[in-house]
Amino acid sequence: MTEPTPITVTIPHKLGVAEARRRIDDGFGQLEKQFGGSLAQVERRWDGDRLVFSARALGQTLRGWMLADATEVRIEVLLPGLLGMLAGKIKGGLQKQGRILLEHKK
């Protein structure tokens, strides 16, 4: 069995911790709706300012966490097997969607 492929994404923001957490929660809900057929057994829980999550995709379980602080959100995901081969695409998608989610809106 191969080791999971780790990906890390850091997204700067100017929202403060509470607003970043709120947007992460909203974004996670949107993600579940968007990929409803592809994602299964999605679990998430907040541990302080860290959101710990797992989900099944393509028959494999991915795990990770997001840490919100006052100026950035750091996302760490471990991609098993086949998902690891898609790491570049997944990382790019996380960066793009994360920036959209956390952009400062007046």
C-alpha positions in Angstrom: 0.0 0.0 0.0 1.4 3.4 -0.9 1.6 6.3 1.5 -1.0 9.1 1.1 0.0 12.1 -0.9 -0.1 15.3 1.3 -1.2 18.6 -0.1 -1.0 21.9 1.7 -2.8 25.1 0.7 -2.5 28.5 2.5 -5.0 31.2 1.7 -4.5 34.7 3.1 -7.5 36.7 4.2 -8.6 39.9 6.0 -11.7 38.6 7.7 -10.7 37.7 11.2 -11.1 34.2 12.7 -14.9 34.2 13.3 -15.8 35.3 9.8 -13.2 32.9 8.3 -14.7 30.0 10.3 -18.3 31.0 9.2 -17.3 31.0 5.6 -15.5 27.7 5.9 -18.6 26.2 7.3 -20.7 27.6 4.5 -18.2 26.5 1.9 -18.1 23.0 3.2 -21.8 22.8 2.9 -21.7 24.0 -0.7 -18.9 21.5 -1.4 -21.1 18.6 -0.2 -24.0 19.8 -2.4 -21.7 20.3 -5.4 -20.0 16.9 -5.2 -22.9 15.1 -3.5 -22.7 12.1 -5.8 -18.9 11.9 -5.6 -18.4 12.4 -1.9 -19.8 10.1 0.7 -19.5 9.7 4.5 -18.5 13.3 4.9 -17.6 14.0 8.5 -16.4 17.3 10.0 -16.0 18.8 13.5 -14.4 21.9 14.9 -11.7 21.5 17.5 -11.0 25.1 18.5 -10.2 27.0 15.3 -9.3 23.7 13.4 -11.8 21.9 11.3 -11.0 18.2 11.1 -12.7 16.4 8.2 -12.8 13.1 6.3 -14.8 11.9 3.3 -15.0 9.0 0.9 -14.4 9.6 -2.8 -13.7 7.1 -5.5 -14.0 4.4 -2.9 -11.1 5.9 -0.8 -11.1 7.9 2.4 -9.4 11.2 2.4 -8.6 13.1 5.6 -7.5 16.6 6.5 -7.9 19.7 8.5 -8.3 23.5 8.0 -6.9 25.9 10.5 -8.4 29.4 10.6 -6.4 32.3 12.1 -6.7 36.1 11.9 -4.8 36.4 8.5 -4.9 33.0 6.8 -6.5 29.6 6.4 -4.2 26.6 6.1 -5.6 23.4 4.6 -3.8 20.1 4.9 -5.3 17.0 3.1 -3.9 13.5 2.8 -5.0 11.9 -0.5 -4.8 8.1 -0.7 -4.0 6.0 -3.8 -5.8 7.2 -6.9 -6.7 10.5 -5.3 -3.0 11.1 -4.8 -2.5 11.0 -8.5 -4.9 13.9 -8.8 -3.1 16.0 -6.2 -2.1 18.8 -8.5 -5.7 19.3 -9.8 -7.2 19.0 -6.3 -4.7 21.5 -4.9 -5.4 24.0 -7.7 -9.2 23.6 -7.1 -8.7 24.2 -3.3 -6.7 27.3 -3.9 -9.1 28.7 -6.4 -12.3 28.0 -4.4 -10.6 29.0 -1.1 -9.7 32.4 -2.5 -13.2 33.0 -3.7 -14.7 31.9 -0.4 -12.4 34.1 1.7 -12.1 37.2 -0.5 -13.0 40.4 1.3 -16.5 41.5 0.3 -17.9 44.8 1.4 
